[in-house]
Amino acid sequence: MELIILDEIKKQLFPLQKEEMELLEESILKEGIREPLIVWNNNDKQILVDGHNRYEIAQKHNLSFTTITKDFADIDEAIDWINRNQLGRRNLTDEQRKYLIGKLYNQQKEKHGGNRGNQYTGKNSEMAKYQIDTLPNTENTKKETATKISKAIKYAPITIKRCGDFAEAVEKVREISPVAAQKILQGEVKDAVTALPQIAKKEPEKLPEVVKKIEQGSQKVKDAVKEINKQEEIKKAEVVTLPPAAIDIRHGDFRNVLKNIEQVDAIITDPPYPKEFLPLWEDLGKFAAEKLKEGGYLVAYTGQFHLPEVFALLSKYLDYVWTFCLYHEGQTQIVNGVNVICRWKPVLIFQKGKTKFTKTIQDYIISEAREKDGHDWQQSMSGVKKFIELFTDVNDTVCDPFTGSGTTPKACKQLKRKFVGAEIDEETYKIAIGRVGS
């Protein structure tokens, strides 16, 4: 029997991996095709709906097979049946299952004109538990759709809606690259379910580049986006010229390239935390004692692990004032070696010539989640801005010996402060130039 293969139907099915196809072929050659193929009788044309791999093997080896015929009103109803049928299989990846749930949700919420139940989707069928009467596509209808499906498959309604967003994002990826879509559904991209819809909705212009990175082997959407952002900032740096009097970012070791700067009103910085960088903290203390104006503040982000050593090194040269708590919303970090889940960062305040704060301030600052698009150690803009506003005035000069990807100079530019700083890594320096100049 010659069956018709429609691309529109075949692309709904999850392809087997090479090894899986080989095992199926080996099994069929030993035992034959035991399960019937599902076909759709459409105007006397036998269209294959389920069993494409078995049919391919049967054609290759001239094997016999049986069929079961199903009647569908149109191809949309056939595709609807295929998705429901696949959802009942056990060997789905988490991504495949959520994709199918999302497609089901999206199809249901978009339908108009009532439920066309038949023997396969009617009220007495196994698939009926996923079916709802269709209504105009309103927010209320979307909620009802998600609630109905959630009861059937034990997912929360909000998760059903997120599955819908994921399914839409996968379809957009498929239009660009079927290979990338397959990698996502096979579970090769670890954060695809959560991160892919965000890119598809909020930054669709980046989706083709993200897809390209996935094709090339990227295992996280966020890593792909980070690399794309980094390259964009480097490109910006090639055409940006900063006004030297206001923002002065220098490439090199701060101990060398900032030797000749005038005294500054504040040093706000985020040095590296690991033990091997502790000598830099003493050099930072020496630098601050020389380059701060009398009464100027050193505001230094630090980790908890080597806090006693950092205190001791900075205290040789400056007066300790206070420790602020910087809380990053939505973020936690497990500190290896002590098994502590850390939810905040100490920010040390030292001063050249200790004086009382001129106004009452709060030492607990909440900032948005840290940004990591320019550098793995990059801090949030809101936290940096808060410290700039607390410890400097408009037209003051802020220094950052560890400028990184440019968060501090960018904040200074927005808050009308002058800036001078250094970054030792050339690529990160270029990113900083691009970010501040944009």
C-alpha positions in Angstrom: 0.0 0.0 0.0 1.3 3.4 -1.0 0.7 6.1 1.6 0.9 9.9 1.2 3.4 11.8 3.4 2.5 15.4 4.0 5.3 17.7 5.3 2.7 19.6 7.3 2.0 16.5 9.3 5.5 15.0 9.4 7.0 18.2 10.9 4.6 17.8 13.9 6.4 14.6 14.9 9.6 14.3 17.0 12.3 12.6 14.9 14.2 9.7 16.3 17.9 10.0 17.1 20.1 7.9 14.8 20.6 5.2 17.5 16.9 5.0 18.2 16.1 4.6 14.5 18.7 1.8 14.3 17.2 0.0 17.3 13.7 0.3 15.8 14.9 -1.1 12.5 16.6 -4.0 14.2 13.5 -4.8 16.2 11.2 -4.7 13.1 13.5 -6.9 11.1 13.3 -9.5 13.9 9.6 -9.3 14.8 7.9 -7.4 12.0 5.7 -4.3 12.3 3.4 -5.2 15.1 1.5 -2.0 15.6 -0.7 -0.6 12.9 0.0 2.7 11.1 -2.6 5.4 11.5 -3.9 6.9 8.2 -6.4 9.6 7.4 -8.8 8.8 4.6 -9.1 12.2 2.9 -11.1 12.0 -0.4 -9.9 8.4 -0.9 -6.3 9.5 -0.4 -4.5 7.5 2.4 -2.5 10.1 4.3 -0.1 8.8 6.9 -0.8 10.4 10.3 1.2 8.2 12.7 4.0 5.6 12.1 6.3 7.5 9.8 9.4 5.7 11.0 7.8 2.3 10.7 6.6 3.1 7.2 10.1 4.2 6.2 11.6 0.9 7.4 8.8 -1.0 5.7 9.5 0.7 2.4 13.2 0.1 2.7 12.8 -3.6 3.3 9.6 -4.3 1.5 7.7 -5.3 4.7 4.0 -5.7 5.1 2.0 -3.6 7.6 -1.5 -3.0 8.7 -3.4 0.3 9.1 -6.2 1.9 11.1 -8.2 4.6 9.3 -9.3 7.7 11.1 -11.6 10.5 9.8 -10.7 14.1 10.3 -12.6 17.2 9.2 -9.5 18.8 8.0 -5.7 18.9 8.5 -6.0 21.1 11.6 -8.0 18.4 13.3 -5.5 15.8 12.2 -2.6 17.8 13.7 -4.6 18.3 16.8 -5.0 14.5 17.1 -1.3 14.0 16.5 -0.3 16.4 19.3 -2.6 14.8 21.8 -1.4 11.3 20.8 2.2 12.3 21.2 1.5 13.8 24.6 0.5 10.4 25.9 3.9 8.9 25.2 6.3 8.1 28.0 9.6 8.7 26.3 9.2 12.5 25.9 11.9 14.9 27.1 10.7 17.7 29.4 11.0 20.1 26.5 9.0 18.0 24.2 6.2 17.5 26.7 6.0 21.2 27.5 6.1 22.0 23.8 3.1 19.8 23.2 1.2 21.2 26.1 2.0 24.6 24.9 0.7 23.8 21.4 -2.4 22.3 22.8 -3.0 25.5 24.9 -2.3 27.8 22.0 -4.6 25.9 19.7 -7.4 25.8 22.2 -7.3 29.5 23.1 -7.3 30.5 19.4 -10.2 28.4 18.3 -13.6 30.0 17.5 -17.0 28.5 16.9 -17.4 25.7 19.4 -16.1 22.2 19.9 -16.3 20.0 16.9 -15.9 16.7 18.8 -15.8 13.5 16.9 -15.1 9.9 17.8 -11.5 10.8 18.5 -12.0 14.1 20.4 -15.6 13.8 21.5 -16.8 13.7 25.1 -16.4 10.0 25.5 -12.9 9.8 24.0 -9.6 9.5 25.9 -8.5 12.9 24.5 -11.7 14.7 25.7 -10.1 15.6 29.0 -7.9 18.0 27.1 -10.8 19.6 25.1 -12.8 22.7 26.1 -15.6 24.5 24.5 -14.2 27.3 22.4 -14.9 30.9 23.1 -13.6 34.2 21.7 -9.9 34.7 22.4 -10.0 37.0 25.5 -7.9 37.1 28.6 -10.7 35.3 30.5 -10.8 32.6 27.8 -7.1 32.1 28.1 -7.4 31.7 31.8 -10.3 29.2 31.4 -8.2 27.3 28.8 -5.2 27.1 31.1 -7.3 26.0 34.0 -9.0 23.2 32.1 -5.8 21.8 30.7 -4.1 22.1 34.1 -6.7 19.9 35.7 -6.1 17.2 33.1 -2.3 17.1 33.2 -1.6 18.3 36.7 0.3 21.5 35.8 -0.5 24.9 37.3 -2.4 27.2 35.0 0.5 29.7 34.9 2.8 26.8 33.8 0.4 26.0 31.0 0.6 29.6 29.8 4.4 29.5 30.0 4.3 26.2 28.0 2.3 28.2 25.4 5.0 30.9 25.2 7.7 28.2 24.9 5.8 26.5 22.0 5.5 29.8 20.2 9.2 30.5 20.6 10.1 27.0 19.3 8.0 27.6 16.2 9.9 30.8 15.6 13.2 29.0 16.0 12.0 26.2 13.6 11.3 28.9 10.9 15.0 29.9 11.2 16.6 26.5 11.8 14.8 23.1 12.1 18.2 21.8 13.4 18.2 24.2 16.3 14.6 23.5 17.1 15.4 19.8 17.3 18.3 20.4 19.6 16.0 22.4 21.9 13.3 19.7 22.0 15.9 17.0 22.5 16.9 18.8 25.7 20.3 19.9 24.5 19.7 23.5 25.5 19.4 23.5 29.3 17.5 26.8 29.9 15.4 26.9 26.7 12.0 26.5 28.4 12.5 29.6 30.5 14.9 31.8 28.6 13.9 31.2 24.9 10.4 32.8 25.3 11.9 35.9 26.9 14.2 36.4 23.9 11.5 35.7 21.4 9.2 38.3 23.0 11.5 41.0 24.4 14.5 40.9 22.0 13.3 39.2 18.8 16.0 40.9 16.8 18.5 38.7 18.6 16.7 35.4 18.0 18.5 34.6 14.7 21.9 35.0 16.3 20.8 32.9 19.3 19.6 30.2 17.0 23.0 30.3 15.2 24.8 29.9 18.5 22.6 26.9 19.4 23.3 25.3 16.0 27.0 25.8 16.8 26.6 23.9 20.1 25.7 26.5 22.7 23.9 24.7 25.6 22.3 27.7 27.2 20.3 30.5 25.7 21.6 32.9 28.3 25.2 32.1 27.4 24.4 32.7 23.7 22.8 36.1 24.5 25.7 37.1 26.7 28.2 36.4 23.9 26.0 38.3 21.4 25.8 41.3 23.8 29.6 41.2 24.3 30.3 41.3 20.6 27.8 44.2 20.1 29.5 46.2 22.8 32.9 45.6 21.3 31.6 46.8 17.9 30.2 49.9 19.6 33.6 50.7 21.1 35.1 50.9 17.6 33.0 53.9 16.7 32.6 55.6 20.2 34.7 58.6 21.2 34.2 59.6 24.9 34.6 63.2 26.1 37.9 63.0 28.0 37.1 65.7 30.5 33.9 63.9 31.7 34.5 60.2 31.3 38.1 58.9 31.2 38.5 55.1 31.0 42.0 53.8 30.6 43.3 50.5 29.5 45.8 48.9 31.8 46.7 48.2 35.4 45.4 50.9 37.6 48.7 51.0 39.5 50.3 52.2 36.3 47.7 54.1 34.2 46.1 56.0 37.1 49.4 57.3 38.6 49.0 60.8 37.2 45.3 61.5 38.0 44.2 64.3 40.3 42.6 63.6 43.6 39.0 62.4 43.4 35.9 62.7 45.6 35.2 59.0 45.9 36.5 55.6 44.8 33.6 53.2 44.1 34.9 49.8 43.0 34.5 46.0 42.9 37.9 44.3 43.1 38.2 40.6 42.5 37.4 38.4 45.5 39.5 35.2 45.3 42.4 34.7 47.6 45.1 35.1 44.9 43.9 38.7 44.4 44.3 39.8 48.1 47.6 41.7 47.3 45.5 44.0 45.1 43.5 45.1 48.1 46.6 46.5 49.8 47.5 48.3 46.6 44.0 49.7 46.5 44.3 51.0 50.0 47.6 52.7 49.2 46.1 54.2 46.0 43.0 55.4 47.9 45.1 57.1 50.6 47.0 59.0 47.9 44.2 59.8 45.4 41.2 60.5 47.6 40.5 64.1 48.7 40.4 64.7 52.4 37.1 63.2 53.7 36.6 61.2 50.5 35.2 57.7 50.6 36.3 54.3 49.4 33.3 52.2 48.6 34.4 48.6 48.0 32.2 45.6 47.1 33.7 42.4 48.5 32.9 38.8 49.3 32.5 37.3 52.8 35.1 34.6 52.5 38.2 36.7 52.9 36.6 39.6 54.8 39.0 39.7 57.8 42.0 39.9 55.4 40.4 42.7 53.4 39.6 44.7 56.5 43.1 44.4 57.7 44.7 45.4 54.4 42.5 48.5 53.9 42.7 49.6 57.5 46.4 50.2 57.2 45.7 53.2 55.0 42.2 54.4 55.7 39.6 54.7 58.5 36.9 52.2 58.6 33.4 53.7 58.7 30.7 51.1 58.1 29.6 47.9 56.2 26.6 48.2 54.0 24.4 45.2 53.0 23.7 45.0 49.3 20.8 42.6 48.6 20.4 41.4 45.0 16.8 40.5 44.4 16.1 36.9 43.1 19.7 35.7 43.4 21.4 33.3 45.7 24.9 31.8 45.8 26.2 28.8 47.6 29.6 29.6 49.1 31.8 26.5 48.6 33.7 25.3 51.6 31.2 26.5 54.3 27.9 25.4 52.8 26.2 28.8 53.2 23.5 30.1 50.9 24.5 33.7 50.5 21.9 36.3 49.6 23.8 39.5 50.2 27.1 41.2 49.5 29.1 43.3 52.0 30.1 46.8 50.8 32.9 48.3 52.9 33.0 52.0 53.5 36.4 53.5 54.4 37.3 57.2 54.5 40.3 59.4 54.3 40.0 61.2 57.6 36.9 59.8 59.4 34.0 62.1 59.8 30.3 61.6 60.6 27.8 61.2 57.8 26.2 64.5 57.0 22.8 62.9 56.8 21.1 59.8 58.2 21.3 57.0 55.7 20.2 53.4 55.6 22.8 50.7 55.4 20.6 48.1 53.7 20.3 48.5 49.9 18.1 46.4 47.6 19.1 46.3 44.0 17.8 44.5 41.0 19.5 41.2 40.0 23.1 41.6 38.9 23.6 42.1 35.1 26.0 39.7 33.5 25.8 40.7 29.8 29.2 42.4 29.8 31.2 40.5 32.3 30.7 37.5 34.7 31.5 39.8 37.7 29.3 42.7 36.5 27.2 44.4 39.2 23.7 45.9 38.9 23.3 49.5 37.8 20.8 50.4 40.6 23.2 49.4 43.4 26.1 51.4 41.9 23.8 54.5 41.4 22.7 54.4 45.0 26.3 54.5 46.3 27.2 57.3 43.9 24.3 59.3 45.1 25.1 58.6 48.8 28.8 59.5 48.7 29.2 62.1 46.0 27.5 65.3 44.6 26.8 66.4 41.0 30.1 67.3 39.2 32.2 65.3 41.7 34.8 62.9 40.3 34.4 59.2 40.9 37.3 56.7 40.4 37.0 53.0 39.7 40.4 51.2 39.5 38.5 48.0 38.4 36.1 49.4 35.9 35.1 46.1 34.3 32.4 46.3 31.7 31.6 49.9 32.6 28.7 49.9 35.1 30.2 52.6 37.3 31.2 55.1 34.5 27.8 54.6 32.8 26.1 55.4 36.1 28.3 58.4 36.6 27.4 59.7 33.2 23.7 59.4 33.9 24.1 61.1 37.3 26.2 63.9 36.0 29.4 62.9 37.8 32.9 62.9 36.3 34.7 59.6 36.1 38.2 58.2 35.8 39.1 54.5 35.9 41.1 51.6 34.5 40.4 48.2 33.2 43.3 45.7 32.6 41.5 43.3 30.2 41.4 44.6 26.7 38.2 43.0 25.6 36.4 44.1 28.8 37.8 47.6 28.3 36.3 47.7 24.8 32.9 46.6 26.2 33.1 49.4 28.8 33.8 52.0 26.1 30.9 50.7 24.1 28.4 50.6 27.0 29.3 54.1 28.3 29.3 55.6 24.8 26.0 54.2 23.8 
